[in-house]
Amino acid sequence: MHLKNDLLLRAAKGEPTERTPVWLMRQAGRILKEYRAVRNGLGSFIDLVKSPEHAAEVTVQPVDILGVDAAIIFSDILVVPEAMGLPYEMVEKKGPIFPTTIDSIKDLDKVRVAEPETLQYVYDAIKLTKKELDNRVPLIGFTGAPWTLFAYMVEGSGSKTFSKARSFLYNQPELSAQLLDRITDTIIGYVKAQIEAGTDLIQIFDSWAGILPPEHYRAFSLPYIERICDAITEVPVTVFAKGAYFAREDIAQLNCETIGLDWNMDIEESRKLIGDRKTLQGNLDPCALYGSNSEVEQATKRMLDQYKGSRHIANLGHGVYPDTNPEKVKVFIDTVKEYSQK
Amino acid sequence: MHLKNDLLLRAAKGEPTERTPVWLMRQAGRILKEYRAVRNGLGSFIDLVKSPEHAAEVTVQPVDILGVDAAIIFSDILVVPEAMGLPYEMVEKKGPIFPTTIDSIKDLDKVRVAEPETLQYVYDAIKLTKKELDNRVPLIGFTGAPWTLFAYMVEGSGSKTFSKARSFLYNQPELSAQLLDRITDTIIGYVKAQIEAGTDLIQIFDSWAGILPPEHYRAFSLPYIERICDAITEVPVTVFAKGAYFAREDIAQLNCETIGLDWNMDIEESRKLIGDRKTLQGNLDPCALYGSNSEVEQATKRMLDQYKGSRHIANLGHGVYPDTNPEKVKVFIDTVKEYSQK
């Protein structure tokens, strides 16, 4: 079972590579008409997430169409709260809504540490994808970080401030820790089962890291990510904590191979804070892909130059925006492939 | 015309003060039932902004009710685009909407450098407020920073990503600079007239600073803020660039007296990056005010301890959230007043 293209895994481990590997967050779905075709044939976003055949199909599309160096399983971070007992709805143009939220100690009964089997449909999608990929490129599995899932479970939806979830940390620190523990236990079982099903790398998305004051990030997010990193011994791990610029030195201490940078993070400064023992992933501004072909090419080269050939996986600094022209994504990918050639 | 309480101005200039001055961003409006009473008696938010008598009334309320050390004129950053030719509507629970936006070179004709007189209603509100304050505390005037106003004028509304406004910077850099120039010229006339009318300090809000990559922030925001800072020679200036952690050293070079910190910014690190020649303003997490009285008190003291008696104006790290209990705001203010007593 040898991967034909294992650039991503070698780069993650700090091994030499012929060129910089490249993929995009949210590449599975969002921008391709081929994705829309599959998506429109089904009832809802969540139906697609829960249909292993279709999830596998849209996972493989960007490998075929865009030529990325990795696939990432098509799924959603909110399958974990759902498995724990808090179902959600995905409202078009509004985002996720949780009809039931965690408000007080009695609500803790509503959520349990989920048995990994509850998420069997994800592992089935992973197995099908591995078969369809036929070892062409690695498959990335993922999970939301405990704090980010907690934020949705308490707030009940996306939010500019997440003030309800954040005030919970001030008012109910012990209850918060209990909920975060249950989420973390669920995640560990879940990512272990993803690896068992065939994923070659796990990425942890702490999408709402940047909304916490540094001391809360250290108390209510990092220790739980640390537990997950320590539990994963089988494959490389990537931690992407969007906006947590204040925690880069702390994240550098985690048992992970790769650290994601968002587009606000200065590359050289990040390298200095993080040191040479981690691979950095990122971090072109997703808006740079709205430029002309030659502007996309220039911006991509400028980004590559700043990494100066150090341990690097090329990506955007955030998920690709839905209205991005796939042709520009192709220019980005092709520029990385050619310009980073050694 | 001596101010009875000039703590804010002395702290801004780095002069000795008996204790740390304190006020809150968005203190005029939002949390007080007395504000809601005035607001409900009028047609809309914009009607209130344009009624000098009522704007003055709600500006003075927090001085009377909460005991803050400064008033900030009740207004909106979007009066500037409106004066330039782009009117907006304020939609309840959604925020501002611009029916017309700047999309291309021909749209530049839609906006002009506004004559300061266009905003006479703001200066009238300032004059009335000064009379009602009767020199009890200073009055703060304000403006949005050029980039933040540009973001609304191009995007047409608030946005999680401001991808339309940000892509404009990539695709139309020269047009962007022209628009930013016009906004800057308008702002300079506007703040000069605010000072003429009686404001004792000007704060520049760059609310969407944190969404730009560092090199875009340096190209499309800082030079315009610099021009405004250089133009204001009459009163102290505060620059609050939310999320622009990567630009703290650059902001320290501006002709301003005070730099605002948001709640993500580490106080000691910020002091190190900014140096001793500026006053820092902030930066308690607005969510800390959702705690019990004793939790609010503890959090406020922890914040004050971190400033270690250096040049400081106490505030939150963001505008006060609308559902905050005014009693907690009072605990925050009283704790600053007592605990910082020298």
Contacts between the chains, C-beta under 8 A, distances in Angstrom:
chain1	res1	chain2	res2	distance
A	160	B	160	7.6
A	161	B	286	7.7
A	161	B	287	7.9
A	161	B	318	7.9
A	161	B	321	6.5
A	163	B	286	7.2
A	163	B	287	5.6
A	163	B	290	7.4
A	163	B	321	5.2
A	163	B	323	7.5
A	166	B	285	7.3
A	166	B	287	4.1
A	167	B	287	4.7
A	167	B	290	3.3
A	167	B	291	7.5
A	169	B	287	7.7
A	170	B	287	6.1
A	170	B	288	5.9
A	170	B	290	5.8
A	170	B	291	4.3
A	170	B	295	6.1
A	170	B	299	7.6
A	171	B	290	6.2
A	171	B	291	5.8
A	171	B	292	7.5
A	171	B	295	7.6
A	210	B	264	6.8
A	211	B	264	8.0
A	212	B	264	7.6
A	213	B	263	4.9
A	213	B	264	6.4
A	213	B	285	4.8
A	213	B	317	7.8
A	214	B	264	6.8
A	214	B	266	5.5
A	216	B	285	7.7
A	243	B	264	7.6
A	245	B	245	5.6
A	245	B	246	7.5
A	245	B	264	7.9
A	246	B	245	7.5
A	246	B	264	6.1
A	246	B	265	7.6
A	246	B	266	5.8
A	246	B	269	7.8
A	263	B	213	5.0
A	264	B	210	6.8
A	264	B	212	7.7
A	264	B	213	6.4
A	264	B	214	6.8
A	264	B	243	7.6
A	264	B	245	7.8
A	264	B	246	6.1
A	265	B	246	7.6
A	266	B	214	5.5
A	266	B	246	5.8
A	269	B	246	7.8
A	285	B	166	7.3
A	285	B	213	4.8
A	285	B	216	7.7
A	286	B	161	7.7
A	286	B	163	7.2
A	287	B	161	7.9
A	287	B	163	5.6
A	287	B	166	4.1
A	287	B	167	4.7
A	287	B	169	7.7
A	287	B	170	6.1
A	288	B	170	5.9
A	290	B	163	7.4
A	290	B	167	3.4
A	290	B	170	5.8
A	290	B	171	6.2
A	291	B	167	7.5
A	291	B	170	4.3
A	291	B	171	5.8
A	292	B	171	7.5
A	295	B	170	6.1
A	295	B	171	7.6
A	299	B	170	7.6
A	317	B	213	7.8
A	318	B	161	7.9
A	321	B	161	6.5
A	321	B	163	5.2
A	323	B	163	7.5
